[in-house]
Amino acid sequence: MPTSATGPRNSADRRAPRGFTLLEVMVVVAIIGVLLVVVRLALPDRRGEALAAEAREFVLALEECRDSAVLSGAPVGIRLRGEAYGFEHYRGRWQPRLTPRGELDLHRLPTGLEIALARAGGTRPAVVCLPDGETRIGAVVLGARGAREHYRFRDDQDGVFVADWVGPPS
């Protein structure tokens, strides 16, 4: 069968194209992208619920700190570590509370949340509970990483710990 310089003469001799064209691939990627957006919008945002739950958990930690200081007769503090926090006891110097296996006893926050002092600095814990029941709380904020909304904690005049929701300035 004769062949020309441009290829086989009849179409039966030509090979069928293999693979997908760039246009076909781009259409499939666009459809997948649209489906992902639709699914994401249909799912509820659980980050707000996790933040509220962690705020309640930290209020309980504040109560535990105060109770522990009163019962032990020595200052107890809560040190913030970005994505976690843990208790410390004062025995001549601040010492972290350890697990029975000798590891730091930390409460880890869910992914995407962080706890910190609004004004960082100092070597003592962010929260210090004294044996007489007095509590000194720094400007502790709990929020989603990068968000302007957060919880701020305080001790009201009745000795009840409160988590105040702070939204972005209007």
C-alpha positions in Angstrom: 0.0 0.0 0.0 1.6 3.2 -1.1 2.1 6.0 1.4 2.4 9.6 0.7 4.7 12.0 2.5 1.7 13.4 4.4 0.6 10.0 5.8 -1.7 7.1 4.8 -4.1 7.7 1.9 -7.3 6.4 3.4 -8.8 7.2 6.7 -9.0 3.5 7.8 -5.2 3.5 8.0 -5.1 6.5 10.3 -4.8 5.8 14.1 -7.7 6.9 16.3 -6.7 9.8 18.5 -5.8 8.8 22.1 -6.4 10.8 25.3 -8.4 13.9 26.0 -8.1 17.3 24.6 -7.2 20.3 26.7 -10.7 21.6 26.3 -12.3 18.4 27.6 -10.0 18.4 30.7 -10.8 22.1 31.4 -14.5 21.4 31.3 -14.3 18.5 33.7 -12.2 20.6 36.1 -14.7 23.4 36.0 -17.6 21.1 36.7 -15.7 19.6 39.7 -15.0 23.1 41.0 -18.7 24.1 40.8 -19.7 20.9 42.6 -17.2 21.6 45.4 -18.6 25.1 45.9 -22.1 23.8 46.0 -21.2 21.1 48.6 -19.2 23.6 50.7 -22.2 26.0 50.8 -24.5 23.2 51.8 -22.5 22.2 54.8 -23.0 24.1 58.0 -20.1 26.0 59.5 -19.1 24.2 62.7 -16.3 26.6 63.6 -18.7 28.9 65.5 -20.0 26.0 67.5 -16.5 24.8 68.3 -15.5 28.3 69.4 -18.5 28.6 71.8 -17.8 25.1 73.2 -14.1 26.0 73.8 -15.1 29.3 75.5 -17.3 27.3 77.9 -14.4 24.8 78.4 -12.0 27.7 79.3 -14.5 29.1 81.8 -14.5 25.7 83.5 -10.7 25.7 83.4 -10.8 29.1 85.2 -13.0 27.7 87.9 -10.7 24.7 88.3 -7.7 27.0 88.6 -9.4 29.1 91.4 -10.6 26.0 93.2 -7.2 24.3 92.9 -5.4 27.4 94.3 -7.8 27.7 97.3 -7.6 24.0 98.1 -3.8 23.7 97.7 -3.0 27.0 99.5 -0.6 27.9 96.7 -1.0 30.0 93.5 -2.1 28.2 90.4 -1.9 29.6 86.9 -3.0 28.9 83.3 -0.3 29.4 80.7 -1.4 29.9 77.1 0.5 28.1 74.3 -1.2 29.3 71.1 -3.2 26.2 70.2 -3.3 24.8 73.8 -3.2 25.9 77.4 -2.1 24.2 80.6 -2.1 24.6 84.4 1.0 25.6 86.3 1.7 25.6 90.1 3.9 28.0 91.9 6.5 26.4 94.1 9.2 29.0 94.3 8.8 29.3 90.5 6.1 28.4 88.0 6.1 24.7 87.2 3.8 23.1 84.6 1.4 20.4 85.7 2.4 17.0 84.3 0.5 13.9 83.4 1.2 10.7 85.3 3.6 9.8 82.4 5.6 13.0 82.9 4.3 14.9 79.8 2.9 18.4 79.8 -0.8 18.3 80.8 -2.2 20.5 78.0 -5.7 21.1 76.7 -5.4 21.2 72.9 -7.8 23.4 71.0 -9.5 22.2 67.8 -7.8 22.9 64.5 -8.1 26.6 63.5 -8.7 28.0 67.0 -6.1 29.8 69.1 -5.9 31.3 72.6 -3.5 34.1 73.4 -3.0 37.3 75.4 -4.2 40.4 73.5 -1.1 42.2 74.9 1.7 39.6 75.1 4.5 39.8 77.5 5.6 38.7 81.0 6.9 35.5 82.4 4.0 34.6 84.6 0.9 32.7 83.4 -1.9 34.6 81.7 -4.2 33.7 84.5 -3.1 33.6 88.1 -5.4 32.2 90.8 -4.4 33.0 94.4 -5.1 30.9 97.6 -7.5 33.6 98.9 -9.8 33.1 95.8 -8.7 36.2 93.9 -8.1 35.7 90.2 -6.0 37.8 88.0 -6.8 37.4 84.3 -4.8 39.0 81.6 -6.5 40.1 78.4 -7.1 36.5 77.2 -8.7 36.1 73.8 -10.0 32.9 72.2 -10.8 32.9 68.5 -10.5 31.4 65.1 -7.0 32.0 63.6 -7.1 35.2 61.5 -10.7 36.2 62.5 -11.4 39.5 64.2 -14.3 38.1 66.3 -13.2 36.4 69.6 -14.1 35.7 73.2 -12.6 37.7 76.0 -12.7 36.4 79.6 -13.2 38.2 82.8 -14.1 37.6 86.5 -17.3 39.6 87.3 -17.8 41.2 90.8 -19.6 38.1 92.1 -16.7 35.8 91.4 -18.3 34.3 88.3 -16.2 33.8 85.2 -17.7 35.3 82.0 -16.8 34.8 78.4 -17.7 38.0 76.4 -18.2 37.8 72.7 -16.3 40.6 70.9 -17.2 41.3 67.3 -15.2 43.4 64.8 -15.4 47.2 65.3 -18.3 48.7 63.3 
